[in-house]
Amino acid sequence: MRVYGLTGSIGMGKSAVATMLRREGVPVFDADGEVHRLQGPGGALLPAIEARFPGTTGPKGVDRAKLGAAVFGNAQERKALEAIVHPAVQAARRDFLRRHRSRPFVVLDIPLLFETGGQKKLAGVIVVSAPAWKQRRRVMARPGMTAAKFRQIVNLQTPDAEKRRRADYIIDTGTLFVDTRAQVRRLVACLGAQTGR
């Protein structure tokens, strides 16, 4: 089984591409989705997060605004949160890979793939990209987003141009939906051919 990484900066359309891959029958592990599950109502990480960041959890799980305020812009607090979250996500990923070990290839959807050095053990990296103006428009339409917050998030991520340079495959989401879907279908056919299936 070959394991590919899917990544892209905020607002580039990575979630849409992950959905397209699933519709083509490709198993996709969603790291962000796993974090939401672990931090949601009854989530396994709630006790540890509440102990480290008091007042940031409740019956609905993590209060993302409160937790964000506690860690955003503070490298030490962010590392403390990552020390709670990352091992649990890694365990879930190992379980995903075991469950799908008979498949020719799978995709790991990892937002901070290059930032964490996660690309080193992969068969290849798929980068989702769009023009900067479109990225900004998408992100600024999100509830609670501000220009300052957007800049801060972008500054924490590997620049899009660098991601494109290091990519093995690029999916352009700056085009029509139907064109992006066609790119995804070609990619799936290409990856399938490489595995001989």
MDTraj code that builds the backbone (N, CA, C; nanometers):
import mdtraj as md
import numpy as np

residues = "MET ARG VAL TYR GLY LEU THR GLY SER ILE GLY MET GLY LYS SER ALA VAL ALA THR MET LEU ARG ARG GLU GLY VAL PRO VAL PHE ASP ALA ASP GLY GLU VAL HIS ARG LEU GLN GLY PRO GLY GLY ALA LEU LEU PRO ALA ILE GLU ALA ARG PHE PRO GLY THR THR GLY PRO LYS GLY VAL ASP ARG ALA LYS LEU GLY ALA ALA VAL PHE GLY ASN ALA GLN GLU ARG LYS ALA LEU GLU ALA ILE VAL HIS PRO ALA VAL GLN ALA ALA ARG ARG ASP PHE LEU ARG ARG HIS ARG SER ARG PRO PHE VAL VAL LEU ASP ILE PRO LEU LEU PHE GLU THR GLY GLY GLN LYS LYS LEU ALA GLY VAL ILE VAL VAL SER ALA PRO ALA TRP LYS GLN ARG ARG ARG VAL MET ALA ARG PRO GLY MET THR ALA ALA LYS PHE ARG GLN ILE VAL ASN LEU GLN THR PRO ASP ALA GLU LYS ARG ARG ARG ALA ASP TYR ILE ILE ASP THR GLY THR LEU PHE VAL ASP THR ARG ALA GLN VAL ARG ARG LEU VAL ALA CYS LEU GLY ALA GLN THR GLY ARG".split()
xyz = np.array([
    [0.0839, -0.1197, 0.0000],
    [0.0000, 0.0000, 0.0000],
    [0.0873, 0.1246, 0.0000],
    [0.0549, 0.2170, -0.0894],
    [0.1258, 0.3448, -0.0930],
    [0.0460, 0.4484, -0.0139],
    [0.1177, 0.5336, 0.0562],
    [0.0544, 0.6368, 0.1379],
    [0.0955, 0.7734, 0.0845],
    [-0.0042, 0.8524, 0.0455],
    [0.0195, 0.9860, -0.0065],
    [-0.0327, 1.0895, 0.0924],
    [0.0297, 1.2063, 0.0923],
    [-0.0157, 1.3150, 0.1775],
    [-0.0921, 1.4177, 0.0964],
    [-0.1959, 1.4724, 0.1551],
    [-0.2748, 1.5801, 0.0945],
    [-0.2626, 1.7020, 0.1842],
    [-0.2200, 1.8140, 0.1280],
    [-0.2035, 1.9330, 0.2095],
    [-0.2326, 2.0576, 0.1267],
    [-0.2394, 2.1687, 0.1950],
    [-0.2665, 2.2967, 0.1306],
    [-0.2911, 2.4003, 0.2379],
    [-0.2599, 2.5233, 0.2084],
    [-0.2783, 2.6302, 0.3059],
    [-0.4263, 2.6560, 0.3294],
    [-0.4551, 2.7317, 0.4346],
    [-0.5932, 2.7641, 0.4692],
    [-0.6645, 2.8273, 0.3487],
    [-0.7878, 2.7851, 0.3256],
    [-0.8683, 2.8443, 0.2198],
    [-0.8370, 2.7991, 0.0794],
    [-0.7525, 2.6973, 0.0648],
    [-0.7142, 2.6517, -0.0687],
    [-0.8102, 2.5474, -0.1278],
    [-0.9014, 2.4938, -0.0457],
    [-0.9965, 2.3961, -0.0981],
    [-0.9585, 2.2519, -0.0725],
    [-0.8729, 2.2308, 0.0271],
    [-0.8257, 2.0950, 0.0556],
    [-0.9391, 2.0028, 0.0982],
    [-1.0312, 2.0528, 0.1792],
    [-1.1435, 1.9693, 0.2244],
    [-1.2309, 1.9262, 0.1071],
    [-1.2517, 2.0167, 0.0127],
    [-1.3312, 1.9829, -0.1063],
    [-1.2622, 1.8741, -0.1878],
    [-1.1300, 1.8837, -0.2016],
    [-1.0549, 1.7828, -0.2774],
    [-1.0576, 1.6486, -0.2033],
    [-1.0474, 1.6522, -0.0704],
    [-1.0551, 1.5275, 0.0078],
    [-1.1896, 1.4593, -0.0147],
    [-1.2968, 1.5366, -0.0190],
    [-1.4305, 1.4813, -0.0447],
    [-1.4365, 1.4194, -0.1837],
    [-1.3782, 1.4859, -0.2812],
    [-1.3745, 1.4323, -0.4180],
    [-1.2984, 1.3004, -0.4235],
    [-1.1867, 1.2933, -0.3512],
    [-1.1082, 1.1691, -0.3477],
    [-1.1911, 1.0549, -0.2887],
    [-1.2621, 1.0842, -0.1797],
    [-1.3468, 0.9808, -0.1184],
    [-1.4536, 0.9332, -0.2169],
    [-1.5112, 1.0258, -0.2917],
    [-1.6148, 0.9886, -0.3888],
    [-1.5587, 0.9029, -0.5014],
    [-1.4282, 0.9108, -0.5216],
    [-1.3624, 0.8251, -0.6209],
    [-1.3185, 0.6920, -0.5592],
    [-1.3555, 0.6708, -0.4327],
    [-1.3267, 0.5439, -0.3666],
    [-1.1939, 0.5365, -0.2955],
    [-1.1281, 0.6505, -0.2778],
    [-0.9972, 0.6523, -0.2117],
    [-1.0162, 0.6719, -0.0614],
    [-0.9598, 0.5840, 0.0225],
    [-0.9662, 0.6076, 0.1677],
    [-0.8835, 0.7308, 0.2041],
    [-0.9448, 0.8242, 0.2756],
    [-0.8767, 0.9478, 0.3157],
    [-0.8861, 0.9623, 0.4672],
    [-0.7712, 0.9779, 0.5316],
    [-0.7682, 1.0047, 0.6756],
    [-0.7665, 1.1556, 0.6951],
    [-0.8654, 1.2074, 0.7658],
    [-0.8806, 1.3511, 0.7882],
    [-0.8287, 1.3858, 0.9274],
    [-0.7085, 1.4403, 0.9337],
    [-0.6475, 1.4736, 1.0633],
    [-0.7305, 1.5775, 1.1377],
    [-0.7776, 1.6811, 1.0673],
    [-0.8597, 1.7836, 1.1320],
    [-0.9903, 1.7247, 1.1839],
    [-1.0520, 1.6380, 1.1026],
    [-1.1764, 1.5734, 1.1432],
    [-1.1568, 1.4899, 1.2688],
    [-1.0425, 1.4242, 1.2771],
    [-1.0119, 1.3432, 1.3955],
    [-0.9954, 1.4325, 1.5185],
    [-0.9323, 1.5477, 1.5002],
    [-0.9163, 1.6428, 1.6110],
    [-1.0541, 1.6881, 1.6603],
    [-1.1428, 1.7194, 1.5653],
    [-1.2788, 1.7627, 1.6038],
    [-1.3506, 1.6528, 1.6824],
    [-1.3330, 1.5285, 1.6401],
    [-1.3984, 1.4161, 1.7087],
    [-1.3424, 1.4012, 1.8508],
    [-1.2103, 1.4083, 1.8628],
    [-1.1448, 1.3921, 1.9924],
    [-1.1774, 1.5067, 2.0894],
    [-1.2098, 1.6248, 2.0308],
    [-1.2377, 1.7424, 2.1127],
    [-1.3867, 1.7732, 2.1195],
    [-1.4695, 1.6929, 2.0533],
    [-1.6130, 1.7164, 2.0517],
    [-1.6800, 1.6648, 2.1775],
    [-1.8150, 1.6642, 2.1799],
    [-1.8877, 1.6161, 2.2987],
    [-1.8437, 1.4751, 2.3373],
    [-1.8012, 1.4596, 2.4620],
    [-1.7554, 1.3296, 2.5097],
    [-1.6210, 1.2867, 2.4549],
    [-1.5500, 1.3768, 2.3886],
    [-1.4218, 1.3441, 2.3261],
    [-1.3169, 1.2989, 2.4260],
    [-1.2309, 1.2085, 2.3803],
    [-1.1313, 1.1484, 2.4691],
    [-1.0298, 1.2490, 2.5243],
    [-1.0106, 1.3609, 2.4547],
    [-0.9078, 1.4560, 2.4987],
    [-0.9592, 1.5650, 2.5917],
    [-1.0900, 1.5688, 2.6132],
    [-1.1459, 1.6791, 2.6932],
    [-1.0869, 1.6892, 2.8336],
    [-1.0724, 1.5774, 2.9086],
    [-1.0165, 1.5910, 3.0440],
    [-0.8757, 1.6512, 3.0446],
    [-0.7907, 1.6067, 2.9532],
    [-0.6526, 1.6576, 2.9497],
    [-0.6489, 1.8047, 2.9086],
    [-0.7345, 1.8425, 2.8128],
    [-0.7374, 1.9828, 2.7685],
    [-0.7898, 2.0729, 2.8794],
    [-0.8953, 2.0282, 2.9481],
    [-0.9518, 2.1088, 3.0570],
    [-0.8511, 2.1243, 3.1710],
    [-0.7757, 2.0168, 3.1988],
    [-0.6765, 2.0234, 3.3063],
    [-0.5664, 2.1246, 3.2735],
    [-0.5256, 2.1284, 3.1473],
    [-0.4158, 2.2183, 3.1062],
    [-0.4652, 2.3597, 3.0754],
    [-0.5885, 2.3690, 3.0226],
    [-0.6459, 2.4985, 2.9844],
    [-0.7849, 2.5124, 3.0488],
    [-0.7906, 2.5406, 3.1788],
    [-0.9188, 2.5444, 3.2506],
    [-1.0199, 2.6399, 3.1869],
    [-1.1452, 2.5938, 3.1817],
    [-1.2532, 2.6769, 3.1306],
    [-1.2705, 2.6740, 2.9792],
    [-1.1948, 2.5878, 2.9105],
    [-1.2031, 2.5855, 2.7638],
    [-1.2897, 2.4711, 2.7109],
    [-1.3468, 2.3897, 2.8005],
    [-1.4320, 2.2797, 2.7546],
    [-1.5671, 2.2858, 2.8268],
    [-1.6637, 2.2139, 2.7695],
    [-1.7972, 2.2095, 2.8280],
    [-1.8745, 2.0918, 2.7707],
    [-2.0068, 2.0888, 2.7899],
    [-2.0885, 1.9770, 2.7412],
    [-2.0802, 1.9563, 2.5893],
    [-2.0520, 2.0650, 2.5173],
    [-2.0424, 2.0548, 2.3707],
    [-1.8997, 2.0252, 2.3250],
    [-1.8111, 1.9991, 2.4191],
    [-1.6720, 1.9725, 2.3855],
    [-1.5869, 2.0966, 2.4063],
    [-1.4824, 2.1058, 2.3263],
    [-1.3926, 2.2206, 2.3365],
    [-1.4629, 2.3459, 2.2857],
    [-1.4491, 2.4539, 2.3611],
    [-1.4923, 2.5849, 2.3129],
    [-1.3760, 2.6390, 2.2299],
    [-1.3890, 2.6283, 2.0995],
    [-1.2760, 2.6598, 2.0114],
    [-1.2305, 2.8047, 2.0235],
    [-1.3246, 2.8954, 2.0476],
    [-1.2876, 3.0366, 2.0620],
    [-1.2022, 3.0567, 2.1875],
    [-1.2431, 2.9948, 2.2979],
    [-1.1672, 3.0094, 2.4232],
    [-1.0310, 2.9414, 2.4143],
    [-1.0292, 2.8202, 2.3570],
    [-0.9014, 2.7499, 2.3450],
    [-0.8093, 2.8242, 2.2490],
    [-0.8674, 2.8739, 2.1402],
    [-0.7883, 2.9519, 2.0442],
    [-0.7261, 3.0742, 2.1095],
    [-0.8053, 3.1426, 2.1923],
    [-0.7548, 3.2610, 2.2610],
    [-0.6419, 3.2254, 2.3575],
    [-0.6491, 3.1046, 2.4138],
    [-0.5475, 3.0613, 2.5107],
    [-0.4139, 3.0268, 2.4442],
    [-0.4179, 2.9838, 2.3180],
    [-0.2938, 2.9365, 2.2543],
    [-0.2473, 3.0225, 2.1374],
    [-0.3369, 3.0983, 2.0770],
    [-0.3010, 3.1710, 1.9546],
    [-0.1938, 3.2757, 1.9828],
    [-0.0874, 3.2704, 1.9050],
    [0.0215, 3.3657, 1.9206],
    [0.1138, 3.3359, 2.0372],
    [0.0934, 3.2226, 2.1049],
    [0.1776, 3.1854, 2.2186],
    [0.2377, 3.0477, 2.1902],
    [0.3616, 3.0468, 2.1467],
    [0.4253, 2.9223, 2.1022],
    [0.4299, 2.8169, 2.2128],
    [0.4551, 2.8583, 2.3357],
    [0.4649, 2.7626, 2.4469],
    [0.3302, 2.6952, 2.4733],
    [0.2230, 2.7740, 2.4733],
    [0.0894, 2.7175, 2.4973],
    [0.0457, 2.6301, 2.3791],
    [0.0809, 2.6714, 2.2588],
    [0.0478, 2.5902, 2.1411],
    [0.1172, 2.4546, 2.1469],
    [0.2427, 2.4552, 2.1896],
    [0.3169, 2.3285, 2.2026],
    [0.2538, 2.2387, 2.3093],
    [0.2050, 2.2989, 2.4160],
    [0.1398, 2.2210, 2.5222],
    [0.0133, 2.1548, 2.4687],
    [-0.0624, 2.2270, 2.3875],
    [-0.1824, 2.1694, 2.3279],
    [-0.1460, 2.0589, 2.2289],
    [-0.0440, 2.0844, 2.1472],
    [0.0002, 1.9842, 2.0495],
    [0.0457, 1.8553, 2.1181],
    [0.1072, 1.8684, 2.2362],
    [0.1533, 1.7505, 2.3102],
    [0.0362, 1.6638, 2.3568],
    [-0.0805, 1.7253, 2.3708],
    [-0.2015, 1.6507, 2.4064],
    [-0.2644, 1.5896, 2.2820],
    [-0.2741, 1.6697, 2.1765],
    [-0.3512, 1.6308, 2.0573],
    [-0.2753, 1.5370, 1.9637],
    [-0.1498, 1.5681, 1.9336],
    [-0.0776, 1.4936, 1.8293],
    [-0.0662, 1.3435, 1.8548],
    [-0.0317, 1.2988, 1.9767],
    [-0.0226, 1.1531, 1.9969],
    [-0.1547, 1.0814, 1.9700],
    [-0.2672, 1.1441, 2.0057],
    [-0.3980, 1.0819, 1.9835],
    [-0.4299, 1.0736, 1.8343],
    [-0.3950, 1.1775, 1.7614],
    [-0.4194, 1.1773, 1.6163],
    [-0.3293, 1.0737, 1.5484],
    [-0.2057, 1.0636, 1.5935],
    [-0.1143, 0.9640, 1.5363],
    [-0.1650, 0.8227, 1.5601],
    [-0.2216, 0.7970, 1.6766],
    [-0.2769, 0.6643, 1.7057],
    [-0.3952, 0.6346, 1.6134],
    [-0.4802, 0.7348, 1.5915],
    [-0.5947, 0.7173, 1.5013],
    [-0.5467, 0.6917, 1.3582],
    [-0.4398, 0.7587, 1.3190],
    [-0.3858, 0.7392, 1.1835],
    [-0.3308, 0.5978, 1.1674],
    [-0.2615, 0.5476, 1.2704],
    [-0.2103, 0.4101, 1.2638],
    [-0.3252, 0.3103, 1.2488],
    [-0.4338, 0.3349, 1.3203],
    [-0.5522, 0.2485, 1.3107],
    [-0.6121, 0.2539, 1.1698],
    [-0.6193, 0.3740, 1.1124],
    [-0.6692, 0.3920, 0.9749],
    [-0.5850, 0.3116, 0.8758],
    [-0.4532, 0.3204, 0.8894],
    [-0.3636, 0.2489, 0.7974],
    [-0.3781, 0.0978, 0.8116],
    [-0.3972, 0.0509, 0.9336],
    [-0.4201, -0.0930, 0.9543],
    [-0.5494, -0.1375, 0.8862],
    [-0.6551, -0.0592, 0.9043],
    [-0.7864, -0.0946, 0.8478],
    [-0.7840, -0.1003, 0.6944],
    [-0.6987, -0.0189, 0.6326],
    [-0.6982, -0.0091, 0.4868],
    [-0.5723, -0.0695, 0.4229],
    [-0.5038, -0.1563, 0.4962],
    [-0.3744, -0.2067, 0.4472],
    [-0.3853, -0.2881, 0.3183],
    [-0.5052, -0.3380, 0.2848],
    [-0.5195, -0.4162, 0.1613],
    [-0.5452, -0.3269, 0.0399],
    [-0.5612, -0.1970, 0.0604],
    [-0.5884, -0.1056, -0.0509],
    [-0.4596, -0.0701, -0.1231],
    [-0.4685, -0.0416, -0.2548],
    [-0.3457, -0.0074, -0.3282],
    [-0.2820, 0.1226, -0.2805],
    [-0.3657, 0.2210, -0.2460],
    [-0.3105, 0.3450, -0.1912],
    [-0.4170, 0.4163, -0.1085],
    [-0.3696, 0.4980, -0.0145],
    [-0.4567, 0.5794, 0.0702],
    [-0.3981, 0.7203, 0.0758],
    [-0.4795, 0.8128, 0.1248],
    [-0.4364, 0.9526, 0.1347],
    [-0.4543, 1.0002, 0.2785],
    [-0.3528, 1.0672, 0.3303],
    [-0.3594, 1.1299, 0.4622],
    [-0.3760, 1.2800, 0.4416],
    [-0.4892, 1.3331, 0.4851],
    [-0.5182, 1.4762, 0.4759],
    [-0.4562, 1.5429, 0.5982],
    [-0.3427, 1.6123, 0.5764],
    [-0.2667, 1.6701, 0.6884],
    [-0.2388, 1.8172, 0.6588],
    [-0.3106, 1.9087, 0.7241],
    [-0.2935, 2.0518, 0.6946],
    [-0.1491, 2.1013, 0.7098],
    [-0.0813, 2.0640, 0.8179],
    [0.0548, 2.1133, 0.8428],
    [0.1586, 2.0071, 0.8078],
    [0.1448, 1.9481, 0.6916],
    [0.2327, 1.8376, 0.6499],
    [0.3788, 1.8803, 0.6424],
    [0.4083, 1.9847, 0.5667],
    [0.5472, 2.0297, 0.5526],
    [0.5986, 2.0919, 0.6828],
    [0.5104, 2.1624, 0.7528],
    [0.5514, 2.2294, 0.8762],
    [0.5984, 2.1308, 0.9828],
    [0.5435, 2.0088, 0.9797],
    [0.5803, 1.9073, 1.0793],
    [0.6786, 1.8032, 1.0257],
    [0.7215, 1.8195, 0.8998],
    [0.8145, 1.7240, 0.8399],
    [0.7515, 1.5908, 0.8060],
    [0.6182, 1.5862, 0.8007],
    [0.5462, 1.4612, 0.7787],
    [0.5578, 1.4031, 0.6393],
    [0.6123, 1.4807, 0.5458],
    [0.6208, 1.4337, 0.4069],
    [0.7307, 1.3297, 0.3863],
    [0.8200, 1.3143, 0.4817],
    [0.9397, 1.2313, 0.4614],
    [0.9090, 1.0835, 0.4428],
    [0.8005, 1.0342, 0.5027],
    [0.7716, 0.8907, 0.4968],
    [0.6617, 0.8564, 0.3969],
    [0.6302, 0.9496, 0.3071],
    [0.5191, 0.9303, 0.2142],
    [0.5668, 0.8932, 0.0748],
    [0.4783, 0.8291, -0.0003],
    [0.5095, 0.7956, -0.1396],
    [0.5048, 0.9195, -0.2284],
    [0.4337, 1.0222, -0.1845],
    [0.4229, 1.1459, -0.2602],
    [0.3322, 1.2441, -0.1892],
    [0.3385, 1.3699, -0.2319],
    [0.2583, 1.4757, -0.1697],
    [0.1720, 1.5433, -0.2749],
    [0.0419, 1.5556, -0.2421],
    [-0.0553, 1.6256, -0.3254],
    [-0.0811, 1.7602, -0.2602],
    [-0.0555, 1.8685, -0.3331],
    [-0.0789, 2.0027, -0.2798],
    [-0.1991, 2.0641, -0.3504],
    [-0.2912, 2.1172, -0.2702],
    [-0.4090, 2.1866, -0.3212],
    [-0.3788, 2.3360, -0.3169],
    [-0.4003, 2.4041, -0.4294],
    [-0.3591, 2.5434, -0.4389],
    [-0.4610, 2.6248, -0.5185],
    [-0.4637, 2.7534, -0.4897],
    [-0.5491, 2.8477, -0.5616],
    [-0.4802, 2.9840, -0.5580],
    [-0.5210, 3.0772, -0.6427],
    [-0.4607, 3.2110, -0.6381],
    [-0.4813, 3.2770, -0.5015],
    [-0.3865, 3.3622, -0.4629],
    [-0.3900, 3.4257, -0.3305],
    [-0.5179, 3.5069, -0.3097],
    [-0.5669, 3.5734, -0.4129],
    [-0.6881, 3.6552, -0.3967],
    [-0.8095, 3.5672, -0.3663],
    [-0.8123, 3.4497, -0.4277],
    [-0.9251, 3.3591, -0.4042],
    [-0.9148, 3.2984, -0.2642],
    [-0.7936, 3.2626, -0.2241],
    [-0.7718, 3.2115, -0.0887],
    [-0.8214, 3.3126, 0.0147],
    [-0.7792, 3.4376, -0.0024],
    [-0.8178, 3.5424, 0.0937],
    [-0.9697, 3.5591, 0.0975],
    [-1.0330, 3.5607, -0.0183],
    [-1.1782, 3.5792, -0.0237],
    [-1.2505, 3.4655, 0.0491],
    [-1.2041, 3.3416, 0.0271],
    [-1.2649, 3.2259, 0.0932],
    [-1.2506, 3.2345, 0.2451],
    [-1.1298, 3.2666, 0.2906],
    [-1.1029, 3.2670, 0.4350],
    [-1.1760, 3.3828, 0.5035],
    [-1.1769, 3.4993, 0.4407],
    [-1.2403, 3.6157, 0.5027],
    [-1.3923, 3.5996, 0.5127],
    [-1.4487, 3.5064, 0.4367],
    [-1.5934, 3.4800, 0.4431],
    [-1.6295, 3.3918, 0.5634],
    [-1.5287, 3.3366, 0.6308],
    [-1.5556, 3.2497, 0.7454],
    [-1.5989, 3.3311, 0.8666],
    [-1.6916, 3.2773, 0.9465],
    [-1.7384, 3.3497, 1.0660],
    [-1.6222, 3.3784, 1.1618],
    [-1.6175, 3.5010, 1.2118],
    [-1.5178, 3.5379, 1.3119],
    [-1.3790, 3.5654, 1.2580],
    [-1.3600, 3.5550, 1.1268],
    [-1.2273, 3.5785, 1.0702],
    [-1.2011, 3.7281, 1.0571],
    [-1.0768, 3.7662, 1.0870],
    [-1.0345, 3.9054, 1.0688],
    [-0.9086, 3.9053, 0.9823],
    [-0.8755, 4.0207, 0.9277],
    [-0.7560, 4.0323, 0.8443],
    [-0.6309, 3.9986, 0.9256],
    [-0.6283, 4.0430, 1.0516],
    [-0.5116, 4.0163, 1.1367],
    [-0.4978, 3.8672, 1.1649],
    [-0.6095, 3.8027, 1.1934],
    [-0.6064, 3.6588, 1.2210],
    [-0.5637, 3.5815, 1.0960],
    [-0.6153, 3.6221, 0.9819],
    [-0.5780, 3.5573, 0.8561],
    [-0.4279, 3.5680, 0.8325],
    [-0.3721, 3.6887, 0.8518],
    [-0.2274, 3.7079, 0.8334],
    [-0.1481, 3.6198, 0.9289],
    [-0.1956, 3.6113, 1.0532],
    [-0.1251, 3.5313, 1.1537],
    [-0.1242, 3.3832, 1.1152],
    [-0.2375, 3.3337, 1.0686],
    [-0.2466, 3.1932, 1.0273],
    [-0.1541, 3.1667, 0.9092],
    [-0.1600, 3.2535, 0.8093],
    [-0.0769, 3.2365, 0.6889],
    [0.0708, 3.2386, 0.7246],
    [0.1088, 3.3249, 0.8191],
    [0.2497, 3.3356, 0.8581],
    [0.3008, 3.2107, 0.9300],
    [0.2091, 3.1308, 0.9874],
    [0.2482, 3.0063, 1.0549],
    [0.2612, 2.8900, 0.9562],
    [0.2129, 2.9094, 0.8336],
    [0.2114, 2.8014, 0.7357],
    [0.3234, 2.8201, 0.6325],
    [0.3708, 2.7078, 0.5795],
    [0.4669, 2.7137, 0.4701],
    [0.4014, 2.7870, 0.3532],
    [0.4689, 2.8838, 0.2912],
    [0.4081, 2.9583, 0.1808],
    [0.3598, 2.8663, 0.0681],
    [0.2519, 2.9077, 0.0039],
    [0.1932, 2.8274, -0.1032],
    [0.2946, 2.7984, -0.2147],
    [0.3726, 2.8992, -0.2513],
    [0.4712, 2.8792, -0.3587],
    [0.5714, 2.7698, -0.3223],
    [0.6110, 2.7659, -0.1955],
    [0.7040, 2.6626, -0.1476],
    [0.6366, 2.5251, -0.1487],
    [0.5096, 2.5194, -0.1068],
    [0.4371, 2.3922, -0.1109],
    [0.4277, 2.3408, -0.2544],
    [0.3960, 2.4300, -0.3471],
    [0.3849, 2.3904, -0.4883],
    [0.5199, 2.3377, -0.5391],
    [0.6271, 2.4040, -0.4980],
    [0.7604, 2.3627, -0.5429],
    [0.7952, 2.2235, -0.4927],
    [0.7512, 2.1903, -0.3726],
    [0.7858, 2.0623, -0.3108],
    [0.6842, 1.9516, -0.3406],
    [0.5760, 1.9874, -0.4088],
    [0.4690, 1.8903, -0.4366],
    [0.5095, 1.7896, -0.5434],
    [0.4526, 1.6695, -0.5320],
    [0.4635, 1.5712, -0.6399],
    [0.3461, 1.5856, -0.7362],
    [0.2319, 1.6310, -0.6815],
    [0.1107, 1.6519, -0.7607],
    [0.0435, 1.7791, -0.7101],
    [-0.0118, 1.8588, -0.8027],
    [-0.0812, 1.9825, -0.7645],
    [-0.2240, 1.9772, -0.8186],
    [-0.3195, 2.0072, -0.7305],
    [-0.4596, 2.0207, -0.7710],
    [-0.4948, 2.1685, -0.7605],
    [-0.5353, 2.2277, -0.8727],
    [-0.5702, 2.3692, -0.8784],
    [-0.7192, 2.3850, -0.8493],
    [-0.7504, 2.4532, -0.7381],
    [-0.8915, 2.4767, -0.7039],
    [-0.9337, 2.6200, -0.7371],
    [-0.8492, 2.6909, -0.8074],
    [-0.8833, 2.8277, -0.8458],
    [-0.9679, 2.8322, -0.9714],
    [-1.0079, 2.7169, -1.0176],
    [-1.0829, 2.7046, -1.1409],
    [-1.2260, 2.6613, -1.1104],
    [-1.3005, 2.6210, -1.2129],
    [-1.4368, 2.5735, -1.1920],
    [-1.4367, 2.4404, -1.1176],
    [-1.5420, 2.4163, -1.0410],
    [-1.5559, 2.2926, -0.9637],
    [-1.5391, 2.1703, -1.0533],
    [-1.6025, 2.1730, -1.1701],
    [-1.5972, 2.0582, -1.2613],
    [-1.4544, 2.0319, -1.3086],
    [-1.3758, 2.1390, -1.3244],
    [-1.2363, 2.1231, -1.3673],
    [-1.1507, 2.0640, -1.2547],
    [-1.1762, 2.1086, -1.1330],
    [-1.1039, 2.0516, -1.0183],
    [-1.1357, 1.9036, -1.0045],
    [-1.2636, 1.8686, -1.0195],
    [-1.3034, 1.7281, -1.0094],
    [-1.2358, 1.6444, -1.1180],
    [-1.2234, 1.6993, -1.2374],
    [-1.1548, 1.6275, -1.3463],
    [-1.0083, 1.6057, -1.3115],
    [-0.9445, 1.7052, -1.2492],
    [-0.8049, 1.6900, -1.2057],
    [-0.7930, 1.5770, -1.1039],
    [-0.8883, 1.5717, -1.0104],
    [-0.8856, 1.4685, -0.9065],
    [-0.9014, 1.3304, -0.9701],
    [-0.9912, 1.3178, -1.0654],
    [-1.0119, 1.1884, -1.1316],
    [-0.8869, 1.1439, -1.2075],
    [-0.8208, 1.2390, -1.2724],
    [-0.6952, 1.2049, -1.3424],
    [-0.5885, 1.1616, -1.2424],
    [-0.5822, 1.2302, -1.1296],
    [-0.4839, 1.1949, -1.0259],
    [-0.5096, 1.0541, -0.9735],
    [-0.6357, 1.0213, -0.9439],
    [-0.6698, 0.8884, -0.8933],
    [-0.6304, 0.7816, -0.9949],
    [-0.6573, 0.8066, -1.1228],
    [-0.6187, 0.7121, -1.2282],
    [-0.4672, 0.6954, -1.2337],
    [-0.3961, 0.8069, -1.2189],
    [-0.2495, 0.8052, -1.2223],
    [-0.1923, 0.7266, -1.1044],
    [-0.2435, 0.7526, -0.9851],
    [-0.1931, 0.6835, -0.8661],
    [-0.2283, 0.5350, -0.8723],
    [-0.3478, 0.5036, -0.9240],
    [-0.3866, 0.3653, -0.9408],
    [-0.2956, 0.2924, -1.0378],
    [-0.2590, 0.3590, -1.1462],
    [-0.1697, 0.2981, -1.2465],
    [-0.0326, 0.2706, -1.1871],
    [0.0136, 0.3593, -1.0988],
    [0.1459, 0.3411, -1.0380],
    [0.1499, 0.2196, -0.9454],
    [0.0355, 0.1858, -0.8884],
    [0.0316, 0.0699, -0.7989],
    [-0.0003, -0.0584, -0.8747],
    [-0.0274, -0.0453, -1.0044],
    [-0.0572, -0.1620, -1.0864],
    [-0.1977, -0.2127, -1.0691],
    [-0.2924, -0.1231, -1.0232],
    [-0.4313, -0.1644, -1.0062],
    [-0.5257, -0.0744, -1.0805],
])
top = md.Topology()
chain = top.add_chain()
for i, resn in enumerate(residues, 1):
    res = top.add_residue(resn, chain, resSeq=i)
    for name in ("N", "CA", "C"):
        top.add_atom(name, md.element.get_by_symbol(name[0]), res)
traj = md.Trajectory(xyz[None], top)
